[in-house]
């Protein structure tokens, strides 16, 4: 997450997503060049991610756009995890949950490359994949 840079700064919001897997290490999305990783959010022992949603800022025309700003997820036991992200935008709908007995096992992201003087947005979309 990139912290807010002020009125005249070019903010990007969310720049990457990392899944910490209980048995297989970690999986990281494509990452934008800005910001820092926030502290990990984890499901209670024995549970796994089953659904997610993003907070996204709609395009603002001539003003600074940030696209995805925060991500939240639901664990199989119902716990809600919310990463530290920016306040811009509105929360989207929750994704369809993984089928019973399945959980999130992979991800794909859409990342805007640096615009070299244009308006950078960083992370624009996330897909999470379920496995049983």
C-alpha positions as a Python dict, from the first residue, in 0.01 Angstrom:
ca = {
    (1, 'X'): (0, 0, 0),
    (2, 'X'): (127, 345, -85),
    (3, 'X'): (51, 610, 179),
    (4, 'X'): (-139, 922, 66),
    (5, 'X'): (104, 1172, -93),
    (6, 'X'): (-101, 1488, -50),
    (7, 'X'): (-307, 1704, -285),
    (8, 'X'): (-40, 1738, -555),
    (9, 'X'): (100, 1382, -530),
    (10, 'X'): (26, 1092, -765),
    (11, 'X'): (-124, 822, -542),
    (12, 'X'): (-151, 458, -643),
    (13, 'X'): (-324, 291, -344),
    (14, 'X'): (-287, -88, -353),
    (15, 'X'): (24, -213, -538),
    (16, 'X'): (26, -588, -471),
    (17, 'X'): (-138, -884, -296),
    (18, 'X'): (45, -1168, -123),
    (19, 'X'): (-114, -1496, -7),
    (20, 'X'): (61, -1666, 284),
    (21, 'X'): (-7, -2039, 253),
    (22, 'X'): (2, -2267, 556),
    (23, 'X'): (196, -2545, 380),
    (24, 'X'): (336, -2404, 56),
    (25, 'X'): (503, -2075, 150),
    (26, 'X'): (366, -1768, -26),
    (27, 'X'): (234, -1651, -359),
    (28, 'X'): (272, -1287, -466),
    (29, 'X'): (90, -1102, -739),
    (30, 'X'): (262, -874, -983),
    (31, 'X'): (378, -577, -776),
    (32, 'X'): (379, -207, -847),
    (33, 'X'): (697, -19, -753),
    (34, 'X'): (542, 189, -472),
    (35, 'X'): (442, 141, -112),
    (36, 'X'): (527, -120, 147),
    (37, 'X'): (376, -449, 259),
    (38, 'X'): (138, -412, 550),
    (39, 'X'): (131, -663, 833),
    (40, 'X'): (-17, -1003, 738),
    (41, 'X'): (-381, -1081, 809),
    (42, 'X'): (-442, -1449, 885),
    (43, 'X'): (-739, -1679, 926),
    (44, 'X'): (-777, -1862, 1257),
    (45, 'X'): (-594, -2195, 1278),
    (46, 'X'): (-754, -2461, 1057),
    (47, 'X'): (-948, -2211, 844),
    (48, 'X'): (-879, -2078, 494),
    (49, 'X'): (-985, -1791, 269),
    (50, 'X'): (-1310, -1845, 79),
    (51, 'X'): (-1420, -1502, -53),
    (52, 'X'): (-1291, -1146, -99),
    (53, 'X'): (-1381, -794, -205),
    (54, 'X'): (-1191, -480, -307),
    (55, 'X'): (-1235, -113, -223),
    (56, 'X'): (-1203, 63, -559),
    (57, 'X'): (-1203, 429, -654),
    (58, 'X'): (-1388, 496, -981),
    (59, 'X'): (-1204, 697, -1251),
    (60, 'X'): (-1197, 1068, -1161),
    (61, 'X'): (-1119, 1227, -1497),
    (62, 'X'): (-850, 1493, -1460),
    (63, 'X'): (-803, 1422, -1086),
    (64, 'X'): (-562, 1166, -939),
    (65, 'X'): (-690, 807, -982),
    (66, 'X'): (-595, 525, -748),
    (67, 'X'): (-810, 225, -862),
    (68, 'X'): (-788, -56, -597),
    (69, 'X'): (-718, 78, -248),
    (70, 'X'): (-789, -204, -3),
    (71, 'X'): (-881, -572, 10),
    (72, 'X'): (-1091, -772, 257),
    (73, 'X'): (-1143, -1149, 278),
    (74, 'X'): (-1364, -1400, 459),
    (75, 'X'): (-1228, -1714, 624),
    (76, 'X'): (-1407, -2049, 611),
    (77, 'X'): (-1528, -1999, 972),
    (78, 'X'): (-1676, -1656, 896),
    (79, 'X'): (-1396, -1431, 1024),
    (80, 'X'): (-1345, -1115, 816),
    (81, 'X'): (-990, -995, 743),
    (82, 'X'): (-924, -644, 619),
    (83, 'X'): (-582, -528, 507),
    (84, 'X'): (-451, -179, 578),
    (85, 'X'): (-534, 24, 272),
    (86, 'X'): (-646, 365, 158),
    (87, 'X'): (-991, 510, 230),
    (88, 'X'): (-1066, 613, -130),
    (89, 'X'): (-1345, 443, -321),
    (90, 'X'): (-1624, 211, -219),
    (91, 'X'): (-1631, -157, -132),
    (92, 'X'): (-1740, -387, -412),
    (93, 'X'): (-1952, -697, -367),
    (94, 'X'): (-1809, -1009, -208),
    (95, 'X'): (-1686, -1266, -461),
    (96, 'X'): (-1871, -1595, -492),
    (97, 'X'): (-1740, -1814, -211),
    (98, 'X'): (-1530, -2121, -276),
    (99, 'X'): (-1736, -2444, -270),
    (100, 'X'): (-1763, -2628, 65),
    (101, 'X'): (-1430, -2793, 148),
    (102, 'X'): (-1236, -2570, -93),
    (103, 'X'): (-1032, -2257, -29),
    (104, 'X'): (-831, -1992, -208),
    (105, 'X'): (-516, -2143, -358),
    (106, 'X'): (-398, -1888, -615),
    (107, 'X'): (-437, -1540, -754),
    (108, 'X'): (-413, -1328, -1065),
    (109, 'X'): (-392, -949, -1067),
    (110, 'X'): (-418, -665, -1314),
    (111, 'X'): (-144, -406, -1260),
    (112, 'X'): (-94, -82, -1448),
    (113, 'X'): (274, -25, -1530),
    (114, 'X'): (428, 312, -1429),
    (115, 'X'): (299, 587, -1662),
    (116, 'X'): (619, 797, -1672),
    (117, 'X'): (469, 1130, -1577),
    (118, 'X'): (105, 1023, -1624),
    (119, 'X'): (-147, 924, -1356),
    (120, 'X'): (-37, 594, -1197),
    (121, 'X'): (-297, 364, -1041),
    (122, 'X'): (-102, 52, -937),
    (123, 'X'): (-325, -253, -879),
    (124, 'X'): (-652, -248, -1072),
    (125, 'X'): (-814, -589, -1018),
    (126, 'X'): (-772, -926, -841),
    (127, 'X'): (-896, -1278, -917),
    (128, 'X'): (-861, -1545, -649),
    (129, 'X'): (-882, -1915, -740),
    (130, 'X'): (-1034, -2196, -534),
    (131, 'X'): (-894, -2548, -491),
    (132, 'X'): (-1015, -2841, -283),
}
